[in-house]
Amino acid sequence: MKIHKNEKGFTLVELMIVVAIIGILAAIAIPQFAAYRTRSINATAKSIAHNAKGSQADLNSELGCFGHSEAAAANLTANDAGAGVADSGLTPALAAPASATVAGARLAGTNAVTTKVFAVPFGIGANMVTQIVNSAITAGSCASGGCSYIIHAKATNGDTAYAMDSDVESLLYSVSNPTWTTAGAGLQATAVAAVDSLDDLNGVNGGGLPTNNWASAF
């Protein structure tokens, strides 16, 4: 094989420059992609919070008060399994709404005045967490529409939790912590108890970092 004298390859310096450029581009692009992915994951939790608000309205129209989320998948019957944190990462069936024959996620509650128990289907989606709490229901308050609720929602791999208070319907609250994307399943944010006729979330501890408290997401 004849080799021409004018044939040349890349020099070591040229190769090192190319490698350095690729490294710089990767250092910029990878964090930006990770941040974009996290924002997309967080957006699903925001949607769950708004969907839960609609389900609470459906439940209230039938029951006369608001309900809570349940930690385990359940058929849509009158039985109330009790309040809990619905985590589809731990219980995959909670990703789908309950029906008369299929276990799934739902909101359930009891009217303290009429003793009526009722539930509505509410699917939270895959790898999502919700904790929906209602205020103490006492005779005379729930029947007059005085009870309230707080919705908490977070994606399992997200870094932001969202919350809505029925007493401040126009606001969506959030709290963020970068460790929540890797710390495992669960709501992770500090849930807040619901109290009638109060803004229960604004400025309250949410376990965030570097900003600790729940604050308006708008």
C-alpha positions as CSV (number, residue, x, y, z in Angstrom):
1,M,0.0,0.0,0.0
2,K,1.4,3.3,-1.1
3,I,1.3,6.2,1.4
4,H,1.3,9.7,0.1
5,K,3.5,12.2,1.9
6,N,0.7,14.8,2.1
7,E,-1.8,12.5,4.0
8,K,-2.4,13.8,7.5
9,G,-4.5,12.8,10.5
10,F,-5.7,14.7,13.6
11,T,-3.0,15.9,15.9
12,L,-3.3,15.2,19.6
13,V,-4.0,18.8,20.3
14,E,-6.9,18.9,17.9
15,L,-8.4,15.7,19.5
16,M,-8.0,17.2,22.9
17,I,-9.8,20.4,21.8
18,V,-12.7,18.4,20.4
19,V,-13.0,16.3,23.6
20,A,-13.0,19.6,25.6
21,I,-15.8,21.1,23.5
22,I,-17.9,18.0,23.8
23,G,-17.3,18.0,27.6
24,I,-18.4,21.7,27.8
25,L,-21.5,21.1,25.8
26,A,-22.4,18.0,27.9
27,A,-21.9,20.0,31.1
28,I,-24.4,22.6,29.9
29,A,-27.0,20.3,28.2
30,I,-27.3,17.5,30.8
31,P,-28.3,19.8,33.7
32,Q,-30.7,21.7,31.5
33,F,-32.3,18.5,30.3
34,A,-32.6,17.2,33.9
35,A,-34.2,20.5,35.0
36,Y,-36.7,20.4,32.0
37,R,-37.6,16.8,32.9
38,T,-38.2,17.7,36.5
39,R,-40.5,20.6,35.5
40,S,-42.5,18.2,33.3
41,I,-42.9,15.8,36.2
42,N,-43.9,18.6,38.5
43,A,-46.6,19.7,36.0
44,T,-48.4,16.3,36.4
45,A,-48.7,16.9,40.1
46,K,-50.2,20.3,39.5
47,S,-52.8,18.7,37.2
48,I,-53.7,16.1,39.8
49,A,-54.4,18.9,42.3
50,H,-56.8,20.5,39.9
51,N,-58.5,17.2,39.1
52,A,-58.9,16.5,42.8
53,K,-60.7,19.8,43.2
54,G,-63.3,18.8,40.7
55,S,-63.7,15.4,42.4
56,Q,-64.3,17.1,45.7
57,A,-67.1,19.2,44.1
58,D,-68.7,16.0,42.8
59,L,-68.5,14.4,46.3
60,N,-69.9,17.5,48.0
61,S,-72.9,17.7,45.7
62,E,-73.9,14.2,46.7
63,L,-72.7,14.0,50.3
64,G,-73.1,17.6,51.6
65,C,-69.5,17.7,52.8
66,F,-66.0,17.1,51.5
67,G,-63.9,13.9,51.6
68,H,-60.4,12.6,52.0
69,S,-58.0,10.4,50.0
70,E,-57.5,6.7,51.0
71,A,-54.2,5.0,51.2
72,A,-55.2,1.7,49.6
73,A,-57.1,0.9,46.4
74,A,-60.8,0.2,47.1
75,N,-63.9,-0.6,45.2
76,L,-66.4,2.2,44.9
77,T,-68.8,1.2,47.7
78,A,-70.2,3.0,50.6
79,N,-67.5,1.7,53.0
80,D,-65.0,4.3,54.1
81,A,-61.5,2.8,54.7
82,G,-60.3,6.0,56.4
83,A,-58.1,8.8,55.4
84,G,-54.6,8.2,54.1
85,V,-51.8,9.1,51.7
86,A,-52.6,7.7,48.3
87,D,-49.2,6.7,46.7
88,S,-49.4,4.9,43.3
89,G,-45.7,4.3,43.5
90,L,-46.4,1.9,46.4
91,T,-49.9,0.8,45.3
92,P,-50.1,0.8,41.5
93,A,-53.8,0.3,41.5
94,L,-54.2,3.8,42.8
95,A,-53.2,5.1,39.3
96,A,-56.7,4.3,38.1
97,P,-60.0,5.5,39.5
98,A,-62.1,3.0,41.5
99,S,-65.2,1.5,40.0
100,A,-68.0,-0.8,41.2
101,T,-66.0,-3.8,40.3
102,V,-62.3,-2.7,40.1
103,A,-60.2,-1.5,43.0
104,G,-58.6,2.0,42.5
105,A,-58.3,5.4,43.9
106,R,-61.2,7.4,45.3
107,L,-62.3,10.2,47.6
108,A,-64.5,9.2,50.5
109,G,-66.3,10.9,53.3
110,T,-69.0,10.7,55.9
111,N,-71.6,13.4,56.7
112,A,-71.7,13.7,60.5
113,V,-75.2,15.1,60.4
114,T,-76.9,12.6,58.2
115,T,-74.4,9.7,58.8
116,K,-74.3,9.2,55.0
117,V,-71.1,7.7,53.6
118,F,-70.2,8.3,50.0
119,A,-67.2,8.0,47.6
120,V,-66.3,9.1,44.1
121,P,-63.6,7.7,41.8
122,F,-60.4,9.7,41.6
123,G,-57.4,8.2,39.7
124,I,-54.1,9.9,40.7
125,G,-51.9,8.5,37.9
126,A,-48.7,6.5,37.9
127,N,-46.0,7.4,40.4
128,M,-48.1,10.1,42.0
129,V,-48.9,10.9,45.6
130,T,-51.9,12.7,47.0
131,Q,-52.9,13.5,50.6
132,I,-56.4,15.1,50.8
133,V,-57.5,16.1,54.2
134,N,-60.8,17.6,55.3
135,S,-61.6,19.7,58.3
136,A,-63.3,18.3,61.4
137,I,-66.9,17.6,60.6
138,T,-69.3,18.4,63.4
139,A,-73.1,18.5,63.6
140,G,-74.3,21.8,62.2
141,S,-71.2,22.8,60.3
142,C,-70.9,20.2,57.5
143,A,-74.7,20.3,56.7
144,S,-74.4,24.1,56.1
145,G,-71.4,23.7,53.8
146,G,-68.9,24.9,56.4
147,C,-66.3,22.0,56.2
148,S,-63.3,22.5,54.0
149,Y,-60.3,20.5,52.6
150,I,-56.7,20.8,51.6
151,I,-55.3,18.9,48.6
152,H,-51.6,17.9,48.6
153,A,-50.1,16.4,45.4
154,K,-46.6,15.4,44.3
155,A,-45.0,13.3,41.6
156,T,-42.8,10.6,43.1
157,N,-39.7,11.9,41.2
158,G,-40.6,15.5,41.3
159,D,-39.0,18.2,43.5
160,T,-42.2,20.3,44.1
161,A,-45.4,19.5,46.0
162,Y,-48.6,21.5,45.3
163,A,-51.5,22.2,47.5
164,M,-54.9,23.8,47.3
165,D,-57.1,25.1,50.1
166,S,-60.9,25.1,49.5
167,D,-61.1,28.3,51.6
168,V,-58.8,30.1,49.1
169,E,-60.0,28.6,45.8
170,S,-58.1,31.0,43.5
171,L,-54.6,30.1,44.8
172,L,-52.3,27.1,44.1
173,Y,-49.5,26.8,46.7
174,S,-46.2,25.0,46.3
175,V,-43.1,24.1,48.2
176,S,-39.9,22.7,46.7
177,N,-36.9,20.7,47.9
178,P,-34.2,19.3,45.5
179,T,-33.7,16.2,47.7
180,W,-37.3,15.0,47.0
181,T,-36.4,13.6,43.6
182,T,-34.2,10.9,45.1
183,A,-35.5,10.4,48.6
184,G,-38.0,7.8,47.7
185,A,-41.8,7.5,47.7
186,G,-44.3,9.5,49.7
187,L,-45.6,13.0,49.8
188,Q,-42.3,14.2,51.5
189,A,-43.6,17.8,51.9
190,T,-45.2,18.6,55.2
191,A,-48.9,18.3,54.9
192,V,-51.2,20.9,56.5
193,A,-54.4,20.2,58.4
194,A,-57.6,21.8,57.1
195,V,-59.4,24.4,59.3
196,D,-62.7,25.9,58.3
197,S,-62.7,29.5,56.9
198,L,-58.9,30.0,57.1
199,D,-56.0,30.3,54.7
200,D,-54.2,27.3,56.2
201,L,-51.2,27.1,53.8
202,N,-49.7,30.6,53.3
203,G,-46.4,30.8,55.1
204,V,-46.8,27.5,56.9
205,N,-44.0,25.0,57.2
206,G,-43.8,22.7,54.1
207,G,-40.3,21.2,54.6
208,G,-38.9,23.0,51.6
209,L,-35.3,23.9,50.8
210,P,-34.0,26.6,50.7
211,T,-37.4,28.2,51.2
212,N,-39.1,26.2,54.0
213,N,-42.8,27.4,53.7
214,W,-45.7,26.9,51.5
215,A,-46.1,29.9,49.2
216,S,-48.3,30.9,46.3
217,A,-47.3,29.2,43.0
218,F,-48.4,32.1,40.9
